[in-house]
Amino acid sequence: MATFREIEIFLKLAEELHFGKTALLLGITQAALSKEIGKLESSLDCRLFDRSDKWNIRLTAAGKAYAEEVKNLPELLARADEHARRAARGDRGMLSISVANMVYDYLHLGGILKKMHEKYPAVKLQIHDYQGTPHVYNQVRSGEADIGFLAVNNLVGLEEQNLQYFKLLELPICFAIPAKHPLAYKEDLRVSDLKNSNFILPSANLVPWLRKKFDEIFYKHCGTYPIVEVEALGLRATRQLVSAGLGIGLVVKPGTVDERENIVYREVDLMIKRIIIAAWDENNQSRTLKNFLKMLKKGTKRCD
């Protein structure tokens, strides 16, 4: 197998077709030049130069074919070296990002990604949207995503799963009530007013912490547990079911209220919050990820 040094010397001699001039340009002796060319020809088992006339050497057919194939090698290797150095600095490569759809309603993620693209234009951003937080969580845990933007009800267990996180926003949970429901007209709503109401809540199997917390709060104020007629996972699904009049839901109030939804939102201090976070595997050593996190933390106000 030819070495890069042998190829480099061959290409220079193929260009100059003069041993003395080539040796001078390379800063080596003619004997060393002849030795390197001889080693290359031995490894290829063919003659690359016709030396029958020492004053007028020429490339053989094999030499011409070899020169055509390797002529771009120095440039390719130089480019590879530069790409490797830039990747090590996080200046190029790919950043895989998973996002729970609801995050877009409360976080201007496009602005954050724009800053990343402007600062590191050679970094390819790969964005994956998912309906629910569990999908994003699994993507980050499995390593399929470098970082995920998701909403959680609590932060318990994240560090136990080797996940690091950065809190971006805290959004209070409120009640979504059908516009024609009797309680929709009550401004100073209390939990006790909801004792006999039908609720739309996520399954206890999928979101055990939220169901347990709400059950405790509801029992404390009403002396009984909430009536759950319909189970739904996801804010958009819950809001659509509320709009259809199927019950009262626990949701995060949307940034813009659409009157066509026929929903009234009532804020009650339930001490339950939806927390939007950026999460990543603590073992992910990607320099690109580290650059993104540095920019993210600098450009957003941390929520503590």
C-alpha positions as CSV (number, residue, x, y, z in Angstrom):
1,M,0.0,0.0,0.0
2,A,1.4,3.4,-1.0
3,T,2.0,6.0,1.6
4,F,0.8,9.5,1.3
5,R,4.4,10.7,1.2
6,E,5.2,8.4,-1.8
7,I,2.1,9.7,-3.6
8,E,3.0,13.3,-2.9
9,I,6.5,12.8,-4.3
10,F,5.1,10.9,-7.3
11,L,2.7,13.7,-8.1
12,K,5.4,16.4,-7.9
13,L,7.7,14.3,-10.2
14,A,4.8,13.7,-12.6
15,E,4.3,17.4,-12.8
16,E,7.9,18.4,-13.3
17,L,9.2,15.3,-15.1
18,H,12.7,16.2,-13.9
19,F,14.5,14.5,-11.0
20,G,16.8,17.3,-10.1
21,K,14.2,20.0,-10.1
22,T,11.7,17.9,-8.2
23,A,14.3,17.0,-5.6
24,L,15.1,20.7,-5.1
25,L,11.4,21.6,-4.8
26,L,10.8,18.9,-2.2
27,G,14.0,19.6,-0.3
28,I,15.4,16.1,-0.6
29,T,18.3,14.5,-2.5
30,Q,17.8,12.9,-5.9
31,A,18.9,9.6,-4.4
32,A,16.1,9.9,-1.8
33,L,13.6,10.8,-4.5
34,S,14.6,7.8,-6.6
35,K,14.3,5.6,-3.6
36,E,10.7,6.7,-2.8
37,I,9.6,6.3,-6.5
38,G,11.2,2.9,-6.5
39,K,9.3,1.9,-3.4
40,L,6.1,3.1,-4.9
41,E,6.6,1.2,-8.1
42,S,7.5,-2.0,-6.2
43,S,4.3,-1.8,-4.2
44,L,2.3,-1.3,-7.4
45,D,4.4,-3.9,-9.3
46,C,4.7,-1.7,-12.4
47,R,6.8,1.1,-13.8
48,L,5.3,4.6,-13.5
49,F,8.1,6.5,-15.3
50,D,10.0,5.8,-18.5
51,R,13.6,6.5,-17.6
52,S,15.2,5.3,-20.9
53,D,16.3,8.9,-21.6
54,K,17.5,10.4,-18.3
55,W,17.2,13.9,-19.8
56,N,13.6,13.4,-20.9
57,I,11.7,11.1,-18.5
58,R,8.0,10.4,-19.3
59,L,5.0,8.9,-17.6
60,T,4.2,5.4,-18.6
61,A,0.6,4.4,-19.4
62,A,0.4,3.0,-15.8
63,G,1.9,6.3,-14.5
64,K,-0.7,8.4,-16.4
65,A,-3.6,6.2,-15.1
66,Y,-2.2,6.3,-11.5
67,A,-1.8,10.1,-11.6
68,E,-5.3,10.6,-12.8
69,E,-6.7,8.6,-9.9
70,V,-4.6,10.2,-7.1
71,K,-4.2,13.8,-8.3
72,N,-6.9,15.0,-6.0
73,L,-5.8,13.1,-3.0
74,P,-3.8,15.9,-1.3
75,E,-6.7,18.2,-1.6
76,L,-9.1,15.6,-0.3
77,L,-6.9,14.8,2.7
78,A,-6.4,18.5,3.5
79,R,-10.2,18.9,3.4
80,A,-10.7,15.9,5.6
81,D,-8.2,17.2,8.1
82,E,-10.0,20.6,8.2
83,H,-13.4,18.9,8.6
84,A,-12.1,16.7,11.4
85,R,-10.7,19.8,13.3
86,R,-14.0,21.7,12.8
87,A,-16.1,18.7,13.9
88,A,-13.9,18.4,17.0
89,R,-14.6,22.1,17.7
90,G,-18.3,21.5,17.0
91,D,-18.2,23.9,14.0
92,R,-19.6,21.2,11.7
93,G,-21.4,17.9,11.9
94,M,-25.1,17.3,12.8
95,L,-27.3,18.1,15.8
96,S,-30.4,15.9,16.1
97,I,-33.2,17.6,18.0
98,S,-36.6,16.1,19.1
99,V,-39.4,18.5,20.0
100,A,-42.8,17.9,21.7
101,N,-45.4,19.8,19.6
102,M,-46.8,21.8,22.5
103,V,-43.4,23.4,23.1
104,Y,-43.8,25.5,19.9
105,D,-46.8,27.2,21.4
106,Y,-44.8,28.6,24.3
107,L,-41.2,28.7,23.2
108,H,-39.8,30.6,20.2
109,L,-37.7,27.6,19.2
110,G,-37.3,28.9,15.6
111,G,-35.3,31.9,16.9
112,I,-33.0,29.7,18.9
113,L,-32.3,27.4,16.0
114,K,-31.7,30.5,13.7
115,K,-29.0,31.7,16.1
116,M,-27.4,28.3,16.0
117,H,-27.4,28.2,12.2
118,E,-26.0,31.7,12.0
119,K,-23.1,31.0,14.3
120,Y,-22.4,27.4,13.0
121,P,-23.6,27.4,9.4
122,A,-21.8,24.1,8.7
123,V,-23.8,22.2,11.4
124,K,-26.8,20.4,9.9
125,L,-29.8,20.7,12.2
126,Q,-32.1,17.6,12.1
127,I,-35.5,18.3,13.7
128,H,-38.1,15.7,14.7
129,D,-41.6,16.6,16.0
130,Y,-43.6,14.4,18.2
131,Q,-47.1,14.6,19.5
132,G,-46.3,13.7,23.1
133,T,-43.4,14.2,25.6
134,P,-42.8,10.4,26.1
135,H,-41.6,10.1,22.5
136,V,-39.1,12.9,22.9
137,Y,-38.0,11.5,26.2
138,N,-37.3,8.1,24.7
139,Q,-35.5,9.6,21.7
140,V,-33.0,11.3,24.1
141,R,-32.6,8.3,26.3
142,S,-31.9,6.0,23.3
143,G,-29.3,8.4,21.8
144,E,-31.4,8.9,18.6
145,A,-31.6,12.6,19.6
146,D,-28.8,14.8,21.0
147,I,-31.3,17.0,22.8
148,G,-35.0,17.1,23.3
149,F,-37.4,20.0,24.1
150,L,-40.3,18.6,26.1
151,A,-42.8,19.4,28.8
152,V,-42.9,17.5,32.1
153,N,-45.0,17.8,35.3
154,N,-42.0,17.1,37.6
155,L,-38.3,16.6,37.4
156,V,-38.2,13.5,39.5
157,G,-36.2,10.7,37.9
158,L,-34.5,12.6,35.1
159,E,-31.1,12.5,36.8
160,E,-31.6,8.8,37.7
161,Q,-31.9,8.2,33.9
162,N,-28.5,9.9,33.3
163,L,-30.3,12.9,31.8
164,Q,-29.3,16.5,32.3
165,Y,-31.8,19.2,31.9
166,F,-32.2,23.0,31.6
167,K,-35.5,24.6,32.8
168,L,-36.8,27.0,30.3
169,L,-40.4,27.9,31.3
170,E,-42.9,27.1,34.0
171,L,-46.6,27.1,32.9
172,P,-49.4,26.8,35.5
173,I,-52.1,24.3,34.9
174,C,-55.6,25.6,34.7
175,F,-59.1,24.3,34.1
176,A,-60.6,24.2,30.6
177,I,-64.4,24.4,30.8
178,P,-66.9,24.1,28.0
179,A,-68.3,27.6,27.2
180,K,-71.9,26.5,27.9
181,H,-71.1,24.7,31.2
182,P,-72.7,26.3,34.2
183,L,-69.3,26.8,35.9
184,A,-68.0,28.8,32.8
185,Y,-69.9,31.8,34.1
186,K,-68.3,31.6,37.6
187,E,-65.3,34.0,37.8
188,D,-64.0,33.1,41.2
189,L,-63.9,29.3,40.6
190,R,-62.8,27.0,43.5
191,V,-61.9,23.4,43.3
192,S,-64.8,22.5,45.6
193,D,-67.2,23.9,42.9
194,L,-66.1,21.0,40.6
195,K,-67.2,18.2,43.0
196,N,-69.8,16.7,40.7
197,S,-68.2,17.6,37.4
198,N,-67.0,15.2,34.7
199,F,-63.3,15.4,33.9
200,I,-61.1,14.7,31.0
201,L,-57.7,13.6,32.3
202,P,-54.7,11.6,31.1
203,S,-54.5,7.9,32.0
204,A,-53.0,7.1,35.4
205,N,-50.8,4.5,33.8
206,L,-49.3,7.1,31.4
207,V,-49.1,10.1,33.8
208,P,-49.2,8.7,37.3
209,W,-47.7,11.7,39.0
210,L,-50.3,14.2,37.7
211,R,-53.2,11.9,38.4
212,K,-52.1,11.2,41.9
213,K,-51.4,14.9,42.6
214,F,-54.8,16.0,41.3
215,D,-56.6,13.2,43.1
216,E,-55.0,14.4,46.4
217,I,-55.9,18.0,45.8
218,F,-59.5,17.2,44.7
219,Y,-60.1,14.9,47.7
220,K,-58.8,17.5,50.0
221,H,-61.3,20.1,48.7
222,C,-64.2,17.9,47.8
223,G,-64.0,14.9,50.1
224,T,-64.2,12.6,47.1
225,Y,-62.2,11.7,44.0
226,P,-62.8,13.3,40.5
227,I,-65.2,11.6,38.1
228,V,-63.2,10.8,35.0
229,E,-65.5,10.1,32.1
230,V,-62.9,10.4,29.3
231,E,-59.1,9.9,29.3
232,A,-56.9,11.8,26.9
233,L,-53.2,12.4,26.6
234,G,-52.1,15.7,25.1
235,L,-53.2,19.3,25.4
236,R,-54.7,19.6,22.0
237,A,-56.7,16.4,22.3
238,T,-58.0,17.5,25.7
239,R,-59.0,20.9,24.4
240,Q,-60.9,19.4,21.5
241,L,-62.8,17.1,23.9
242,V,-63.6,20.0,26.2
243,S,-64.8,22.0,23.2
244,A,-67.1,19.2,22.3
245,G,-68.6,19.4,25.8
246,L,-67.4,16.0,27.1
247,G,-66.0,17.4,30.4
248,I,-63.6,19.7,32.1
249,G,-59.9,19.3,31.4
250,L,-56.6,20.1,33.0
251,V,-54.5,22.0,30.5
252,V,-51.9,24.7,30.1
253,K,-53.7,27.9,28.9
254,P,-52.7,28.5,25.3
255,G,-50.8,31.7,24.4
256,T,-53.7,32.8,22.2
257,V,-57.3,31.9,23.1
258,D,-59.4,31.0,20.1
259,E,-63.1,31.9,20.8
260,R,-64.2,29.4,18.2
261,E,-63.0,26.6,20.6
262,N,-65.9,27.4,22.9
263,I,-63.7,27.0,25.9
264,V,-63.4,29.2,29.0
265,Y,-60.1,29.0,31.0
266,R,-60.1,29.4,34.7
267,E,-56.9,29.6,36.7
268,V,-57.0,28.0,40.1
269,D,-53.8,27.6,42.3
270,L,-53.4,23.8,42.1
271,M,-49.7,24.0,42.8
272,I,-49.3,21.9,39.6
273,K,-47.1,23.2,36.8
274,R,-46.1,22.1,33.4
275,I,-42.3,22.6,33.0
276,I,-40.7,23.1,29.6
277,I,-37.2,21.8,29.6
278,A,-34.3,21.0,27.3
279,A,-32.9,17.5,28.2
280,W,-29.9,15.6,27.0
281,D,-27.9,12.5,28.0
282,E,-25.1,13.4,30.3
283,N,-22.8,10.9,28.5
284,N,-23.2,12.6,25.2
285,Q,-19.8,14.2,24.5
286,S,-20.7,15.9,21.2
287,R,-18.9,19.2,20.9
288,T,-21.7,20.4,18.7
289,L,-24.2,19.7,21.5
290,K,-22.0,21.5,24.0
291,N,-21.8,24.5,21.7
292,F,-25.6,24.5,21.3
293,L,-26.2,24.2,25.1
294,K,-23.8,27.1,25.7
295,M,-25.7,29.3,23.2
296,L,-29.1,28.1,24.6
297,K,-28.2,28.9,28.2
298,K,-26.7,32.3,27.2
299,G,-29.7,33.2,25.1
300,T,-32.5,32.2,27.3
301,K,-33.4,33.1,30.9
302,R,-33.2,30.1,33.1
303,C,-36.3,29.2,35.1
304,D,-35.4,28.2,38.7
